[in-house]
Amino acid sequence: CLPGEDETTVLAELEGMLAKHALGDVRVEWCSLEKASLATPGEDPSVRSVQAALRVAALDPTPGSVGFGTDAGVFSAHGIPGVVFGPGSIAQAHTANEWVAIDQVEAASAIFEQLLTSRD
């Protein structure tokens, strides 16, 4: 679910689209991971810190969104803001042949070091 959505609204939207397109023979089965969505405001210090570290590494600091679940949304729901960041691609993650390019691990390590040593 995206920020502002819950299982009920998403299921209703899916069922509405099926009805609109006369796909009554299609059934929606819902699998819930019960993970809260994450939408940390751009002005949050956690976002700004990651952006600053990305700038130092000469990487694009523009925030984006991803279509997978993390525990960051759970923490956020309890008042702990967060940013999802790391090397690699979700396309290679959690597969039989999972891998991450060494240069991406090295770049992420430098960014984590910048985050940990920054005085901002």
C-alpha atoms as a printed R data frame, in Angstrom:
    type eleno elety resid chain resno       x       y       z
1   ATOM     1    CA   CYS     A     1   0.000   0.000   0.000
2   ATOM     2    CA   LEU     A     2   1.065   3.531  -0.683
3   ATOM     3    CA   PRO     A     3   0.938   6.280   1.948
4   ATOM     4    CA   GLY     A     4  -2.688   7.133   2.636
5   ATOM     5    CA   GLU     A     5  -3.951   3.723   1.503
6   ATOM     6    CA   ASP     A     6  -4.853   0.626   3.437
7   ATOM     7    CA   GLU     A     7  -5.840  -2.889   2.466
8   ATOM     8    CA   THR     A     8  -9.534  -2.004   2.370
9   ATOM     9    CA   THR     A     9  -9.138   0.901  -0.060
10  ATOM    10    CA   VAL     A    10  -6.768  -1.010  -2.340
11  ATOM    11    CA   LEU     A    11  -9.023  -4.065  -2.457
12  ATOM    12    CA   ALA     A    12 -12.053  -1.866  -3.216
13  ATOM    13    CA   GLU     A    13 -10.125  -0.138  -6.013
14  ATOM    14    CA   LEU     A    14  -9.103  -3.464  -7.550
15  ATOM    15    CA   GLU     A    15 -12.620  -4.860  -7.362
16  ATOM    16    CA   GLY     A    16 -14.007  -1.628  -8.854
17  ATOM    17    CA   MET     A    17 -11.633  -1.883 -11.821
18  ATOM    18    CA   LEU     A    18 -12.605  -5.505 -12.393
19  ATOM    19    CA   ALA     A    19 -16.296  -4.583 -12.366
20  ATOM    20    CA   LYS     A    20 -15.719  -1.579 -14.645
21  ATOM    21    CA   HIS     A    21 -14.048  -3.791 -17.224
22  ATOM    22    CA   ALA     A    22 -16.628  -6.598 -16.889
23  ATOM    23    CA   LEU     A    23 -14.122  -9.025 -15.446
24  ATOM    24    CA   GLY     A    24 -16.504 -10.576 -12.947
25  ATOM    25    CA   ASP     A    25 -14.930 -13.986 -13.451
26  ATOM    26    CA   VAL     A    26 -11.619 -12.717 -12.030
27  ATOM    27    CA   ARG     A    27 -11.270 -13.111  -8.283
28  ATOM    28    CA   VAL     A    28  -8.953 -11.027  -6.088
29  ATOM    29    CA   GLU     A    29  -7.117 -12.872  -3.337
30  ATOM    30    CA   TRP     A    30  -5.417 -10.570  -0.898
31  ATOM    31    CA   CYS     A    31  -2.113 -11.405   0.728
32  ATOM    32    CA   SER     A    32  -1.086  -8.946   3.408
33  ATOM    33    CA   LEU     A    33   2.372  -8.504   4.832
34  ATOM    34    CA   GLU     A    34   0.924  -5.942   7.219
35  ATOM    35    CA   LYS     A    35   3.743  -3.511   6.505
36  ATOM    36    CA   ALA     A    36   3.011   0.177   6.846
37  ATOM    37    CA   SER     A    37   3.939   2.409   3.916
38  ATOM    38    CA   LEU     A    38   6.703   4.978   4.202
39  ATOM    39    CA   ALA     A    39   6.518   8.634   3.195
40  ATOM    40    CA   THR     A    40   9.219  10.549   5.036
41  ATOM    41    CA   PRO     A    41   8.863  14.281   4.291
42  ATOM    42    CA   GLY     A    42  11.675  15.778   2.226
43  ATOM    43    CA   GLU     A    43  12.505  18.277   4.945
44  ATOM    44    CA   ASP     A    44  13.093  15.550   7.553
45  ATOM    45    CA   PRO     A    45  16.700  15.496   8.829
46  ATOM    46    CA   SER     A    46  17.061  11.831   7.818
47  ATOM    47    CA   VAL     A    47  16.244  12.687   4.201
48  ATOM    48    CA   ARG     A    48  18.473  15.755   4.195
49  ATOM    49    CA   SER     A    49  21.393  13.777   5.656
50  ATOM    50    CA   VAL     A    50  21.168  11.103   2.978
51  ATOM    51    CA   GLN     A    51  20.866  13.766   0.289
52  ATOM    52    CA   ALA     A    52  23.997  15.515   1.591
53  ATOM    53    CA   ALA     A    53  25.935  12.227   1.604
54  ATOM    54    CA   LEU     A    54  24.789  11.489  -1.948
55  ATOM    55    CA   ARG     A    55  25.958  14.942  -3.072
56  ATOM    56    CA   VAL     A    56  29.401  14.328  -1.536
57  ATOM    57    CA   ALA     A    57  29.538  11.104  -3.582
58  ATOM    58    CA   ALA     A    58  28.473  13.058  -6.708
59  ATOM    59    CA   LEU     A    59  25.253  11.027  -6.958
60  ATOM    60    CA   ASP     A    60  21.711  12.210  -7.625
61  ATOM    61    CA   PRO     A    61  20.137  13.220  -4.293
62  ATOM    62    CA   THR     A    62  16.562  13.343  -5.619
63  ATOM    63    CA   PRO     A    63  14.211  11.293  -3.400
64  ATOM    64    CA   GLY     A    64  12.095   8.678  -5.110
65  ATOM    65    CA   SER     A    65   9.804   5.830  -4.252
66  ATOM    66    CA   VAL     A    66  10.003   2.075  -4.526
67  ATOM    67    CA   GLY     A    67   7.379  -0.612  -4.870
68  ATOM    68    CA   PHE     A    68   8.473  -3.087  -2.234
69  ATOM    69    CA   GLY     A    69   8.080  -3.529   1.481
70  ATOM    70    CA   THR     A    70  10.580  -2.703   4.204
71  ATOM    71    CA   ASP     A    71  10.463  -2.381   7.955
72  ATOM    72    CA   ALA     A    72  11.064   1.370   7.573
73  ATOM    73    CA   GLY     A    73   7.319   1.952   7.279
74  ATOM    74    CA   VAL     A    74   6.725   0.054  10.523
75  ATOM    75    CA   PHE     A    75   9.247   2.243  12.340
76  ATOM    76    CA   SER     A    76   7.765   5.364  10.739
77  ATOM    77    CA   ALA     A    77   4.307   4.401  11.993
78  ATOM    78    CA   HIS     A    78   5.818   4.551  15.498
79  ATOM    79    CA   GLY     A    79   7.356   7.999  15.004
80  ATOM    80    CA   ILE     A    80  10.818   6.950  13.792
81  ATOM    81    CA   PRO     A    81  11.396   8.472  10.340
82  ATOM    82    CA   GLY     A    82  13.503   6.672   7.816
83  ATOM    83    CA   VAL     A    83  15.021   6.533   4.371
84  ATOM    84    CA   VAL     A    84  15.432   3.379   2.303
85  ATOM    85    CA   PHE     A    85  18.903   3.326   0.765
86  ATOM    86    CA   GLY     A    86  21.339   0.673  -0.331
87  ATOM    87    CA   PRO     A    87  23.312  -0.821  -3.175
88  ATOM    88    CA   GLY     A    88  21.969  -3.061  -5.897
89  ATOM    89    CA   SER     A    89  18.661  -3.477  -7.622
90  ATOM    90    CA   ILE     A    90  15.483  -5.022  -6.294
91  ATOM    91    CA   ALA     A    91  15.422  -7.020  -9.545
92  ATOM    92    CA   GLN     A    92  18.389  -9.069  -8.295
93  ATOM    93    CA   ALA     A    93  17.407  -9.109  -4.617
94  ATOM    94    CA   HIS     A    94  15.853 -12.093  -2.856
95  ATOM    95    CA   THR     A    95  16.306 -14.422  -5.831
96  ATOM    96    CA   ALA     A    96  18.099 -17.738  -6.265
97  ATOM    97    CA   ASN     A    97  21.002 -15.871  -7.873
98  ATOM    98    CA   GLU     A    98  20.988 -12.709  -5.775
99  ATOM    99    CA   TRP     A    99  23.932 -10.399  -6.404
100 ATOM   100    CA   VAL     A   100  25.172  -6.834  -6.023
101 ATOM   101    CA   ALA     A   101  27.964  -5.281  -8.069
102 ATOM   102    CA   ILE     A   102  31.129  -4.628  -6.046
103 ATOM   103    CA   ASP     A   103  31.345  -0.998  -7.205
104 ATOM   104    CA   GLN     A   104  27.825  -0.393  -5.871
105 ATOM   105    CA   VAL     A   105  28.761  -1.913  -2.490
106 ATOM   106    CA   GLU     A   106  31.861   0.289  -2.366
107 ATOM   107    CA   ALA     A   107  29.862   3.415  -3.261
108 ATOM   108    CA   ALA     A   108  27.207   2.597  -0.647
109 ATOM   109    CA   SER     A   109  29.925   1.998   1.964
110 ATOM   110    CA   ALA     A   110  31.367   5.460   1.274
111 ATOM   111    CA   ILE     A   111  27.911   6.999   1.634
112 ATOM   112    CA   PHE     A   112  27.264   5.143   4.902
113 ATOM   113    CA   GLU     A   113  30.652   6.342   6.170
114 ATOM   114    CA   GLN     A   114  29.724   9.910   5.231
115 ATOM   115    CA   LEU     A   115  26.410   9.532   7.102
116 ATOM   116    CA   LEU     A   116  28.125   8.166  10.188
117 ATOM   117    CA   THR     A   117  30.862  10.800  10.314
118 ATOM   118    CA   SER     A   118  28.872  13.874   9.293
119 ATOM   119    CA   ARG     A   119  28.451  16.601  11.889
120 ATOM   120    CA   ASP     A   120  25.219  17.946  10.339
